[in-house]
Amino acid sequence: MFMPKFFHLTCIVVVAIYAGNAESHEQKTSVTVLLAHENTSSLQISHRFNLHDAEHALNELFGSKSDIISDLDTQRLFSLYVQEHFALRMTNQLPIKVNFVGHEVEGNFFWVYQEASIPPSIPQLEIFSDALQSVWKRQTNLVNVEGLGPLQSLRFTINSGWKTILLKPL
Amino acid sequence: MISRILVLTFTLLFTTAHASPVQQTKGDFVDKFRQLEEILPTPNRYRSASGEPGRDYWQQEVDYKITAVLDESNRHLSASQQISYTNNSPETLKYLWLQLEQNRFKADSMAEMSGDFAGIGRRGPGTKSNNGDAPAGISFGELRRQQYYADNEPGYEISGVRDSNNKPLPNIVVGAQMRIDLPSPLKPGQTTLIKMDYQFNILEEDAVSARAGYEHFPDDAREGGNDIFLLAQWFPRVAAYSDYEAWHNKEFLGRGEFTLEFGDYDVSLTVPDDHIVAATGVLQNPKNVLSKQQRQRLVTAQNAPRPVFIVTAEEALEKEKTASASSQTWRFEAKNVRDFAWSSSRKFMWDAKGHQQGGEDQPLVMAMSFFPKEGGDLWAKYSTESVIHTMDVYSRYSFDYPYPVAQSVNGPVGGMEYPMITFNGPRTTWHEDGTRTYTQAEKRFLIGVVIHEIGHIYFPMIVNSDERQWTWMDEGLNSFLDGVAGREWDPMIPWGVEPRDVVDYMKSTVQVPIMTQSDSVLRLGPNAYTKPAVALNILREVVMGRELFDFAFKEYAQRWKYKRPTPSDFFRTMEEASGVDLDWFWHGWFYTTDHVDISLDKVSELRLDTKDPDIDYARRRTEEADKPSSLFLDRNKADGSVLWIDKNADISDFYDKNDRFTVTNKERNKYQQMLADLEPWERIALERAVKEDKHYYVLEFSNLGGLVMPILLQLTYENGEVEDRYIPAEIWRRAPHQVKKLIVTDNKLSSVTVDAGWETADVNVHNNHYPRKIIPSRIDAYKAKKSKDLVRRDIMHDMTTELKEPKIKPNKK
């Protein structure tokens, strides 16, 4: 007769949902995230700039007396600048319209938000990002593309121009 | 039978999680906890296995005696220097290598010749190559830079390299370096004297971004304006010679900064006699260069509650109006410093306050700031106070500030550090009505940059790591500590770096490990400042705890004060002093580009069988009853279908009254026999477990990012209570991809969250919740917030606003 000499745990509830698939300084870097919602054609774009970078860049660019934290005009100006220095297009250089959503100061950062609609099955996306690169040679803009397959990153330096990511393996 | 299967299943969980640590070229096992000894240099008599300087640790000593003359109108510096080089190494040296950083700005330097048009390697203004439909271009800044080079000749002009007997020494200039052949081999313990003369045109910092140079102020009252001079990398400096690299003769390319030997400096600086000079070291002839009133003010400042002006705003403004034709010499001495920098201008206000830190080494430190009217109130209020705050905080984490002065100088450099003196850039803004104000961002920048640069006097000016080789050793450690100091200043200001700020960088696919030589790093800011600072923050707050971390960090600082540490000395000391095996942490954070993404995939609830059939069978009956009813049967019932057993109620038997969970004496006898066969301690354990009836859960985690980390659990119970639990990173030791954890609780769980406080730089918070939560994207959250904000607008009124042409305001520095 089987007689266990130890006690075991009996599973009574198995919730079987797997989700595994699922510088005090001018830093001279920015981060842009392109986030695609699964199964939609909507692309959310958030740009993050260090506050000091933004304010000093505006002074360099426009000779203005900028106050990025308190002055709404300064914020609008920088936001417009960021929007003008970011673009998307499809194959054959067909532009993708990027709509402005808003901007805000949070923590140490200035955020600019945009949205775009992309056709659901485009094979590639072309991206342009040169904000602040005419101000500082060292400016590097990191773009992460998420939600369109595995995360892909692009690093934009002053030499970059348009860069392409393939959305489906060839 | 059911029991046997379940037991088997449970055992399997542990057997599948076990793999051989040597099978690293087959299968998917990754040894995240492999010991770093295989990577770190072998300990020796100079650097011990504990991370301490070894018993025979040595370093060279280089003393300088320099006389320099500043030609203000020609922005030219000419100087003579005598170098006393003491060879403390066990090797015999036939030559010395010197760094000639001024030559980096010559047209034929390695930096200039290897400059990639529109590339990223160089500091300073930008160029842009043609690309697609956009034409090639250069910025105004680059145009200014090129015009500056066309009009000026940068670089050293060196002459008269000779020995102590004035006998010429053979030498060769190689780009921004120079080799001087010694008259006879310099044996261990010997000292040699070298003399030389040199001169160079001082660079315009705003044109070339040289970390030093002059800044011109054309709008000053004096005709032709005035300058501020910041002099750094301004003398031929003997390169470091170490036990691990011999000559550190990697040429200055513009990014990777510096490391030199410690030594004593005696420097005489001849400048226009209306200039104020701030320099590394202590002024030796105050009676010659300062008025009696200024000297009295300095004495008053020693014990003043707030900074005292040595040169007031009015006095500086008055001096700006004219220029003196005569000159005077300021003489400074500095003991045991690894470099010497200075600044000079008639524009300087000067304030000072004594920092009475006590202790035996340096009870009184004079904190001082030098700034023009363009620095204004921002500097008067916050610069010197920030200098003192920095020393106050940093000394607690390292050692007492060991030098007699700590200075902050405003000029064209955004932020740069040298022993006892720092250059910091923030300014006020001039308005048409003559007033000057500053923005909140500029105030944060000033306080932040002063803390950061004064902090650098500790790391690397005293804890003398090689900035050119390992930028993170000074920038990373210092960014971590400036975050500590900033948060002690005013936590409402967003200081330092939170783990959440670095996640986009860490998950990106374009990065190199922290352990990468400075000039080869792709993105220096996140790589050398932010990521290591976040790593140390996590080490302190999450992995080690403040007590262990702070002790070990201080031990590192004290062990390497006035010495030359390497990364391995830091890694080893932090482990050795804390008693925590951190090899997995150093390897993951510093040698790889892995990121943190721990997913909580599944939670299973388990219950202990009592073995008592009267209890367990009843539970099974309840579980069965709790299952959802059959849709088939529900619909039959809804259709009014009558069951056979109801239509034939007269036919029934034993099984209609006793279901499959009915307990018989057969089971009871088996249970009693099982109890009788138990050892006494087993019986006690069972009785207690049955009585307590705890809740058992198995949590299943995946390591999706590669970087192993502790798992910070937040358990929320059905009764509303919340409990935090900590699973050490070691759980991943033998199962780097997936792990399971059994937790036992008194109460029933309702949800589990991993890293609820965003403390580990986990890049994906969506998979940190169980059950999953809907987390709005940043933009969705903004829209929700914004929609409320918009309601507040008075659009009816605002619509009446007339369109106006923008006013063009005059601009003045």
Interface residues (C-beta under 8 A of the other chain):
Chain A: M1 F2 M3 P4 K5 F6 F7 H8 L9 T10 C11 I12 V13 V14 V15 A16 I17 Y18 A19 G20 A22 E23 S24 H25 E26 Q27 K28 T29 V31 V33 L35 H37 Q44 I45 S46 R48 L51 H52 E55 G63 K65 S66 D67 I68 I69 S70 D71 V101 G102 E104 G107 N108 F109 W111 Y113 E115 D130 Q133 S134 V135 W136 K137 R138 Q139 T140 L142 N144 L151 Q152 S153 L154 R155 T157 I158 N159 S160 G161 W162
Chain B: S3 R4 L6 V7 F10 D116 F117 A118 G119 I120 R122 R123 G124 P125 G126 T127 K128 S129 N131 G132 A134 S139 G141 E142 G414 G415 T429 H431 T439 Q440 A441 E442 R444 F445 G448 V449 I451 H452 S479 D482 G486 P494 E498 D501 D504 Y505 K507 S508 T509 V510 L522 R523 L524 G525 P526 Y529 T530 S599 L600 D601 K602 V603 S604 E605 L606 R607 L608 D609 K611 E623 K670 Q673 M674 D677 E682 L686 A689 Y696 S702 L704 N764 H766 N767 P771 R772 S777 R778 I779 D780 Y782 K783 K786 K809 N811
